[in-house]
């Protein structure tokens, strides 16, 4: 099974000792989704809004004997896709993300 990174950043998966399990460079293609915010109400003088996902761009069709790593936002917007994963359990050093412990799925 081939794993294709459709994010703009390397995905580095670390074990509990922060040792690299896998390092996946970006493929050069990036899957993105637009976020549309619309005002739905007011709370006194404060506007209340709701966000929804728009179109997904750059996401290949499923069924190519591979899985894709995408952002969590793309993952959430792509309902019904079982071939998508996102970096989960981010590992930080100070304020900087240095990797993740796992890949998230639905």
Secondary structure, DSSP 8 states (H G I E B T S, - for coil): -EEEE-SSS-EEEE-TT--EEEEE---S---EEEEEEEEEEEETTEEEEEEEEEEEES---S-SSEEEE--HHHHHHSTT-SSEEEEEEEEEETTEEEEEEEEE--
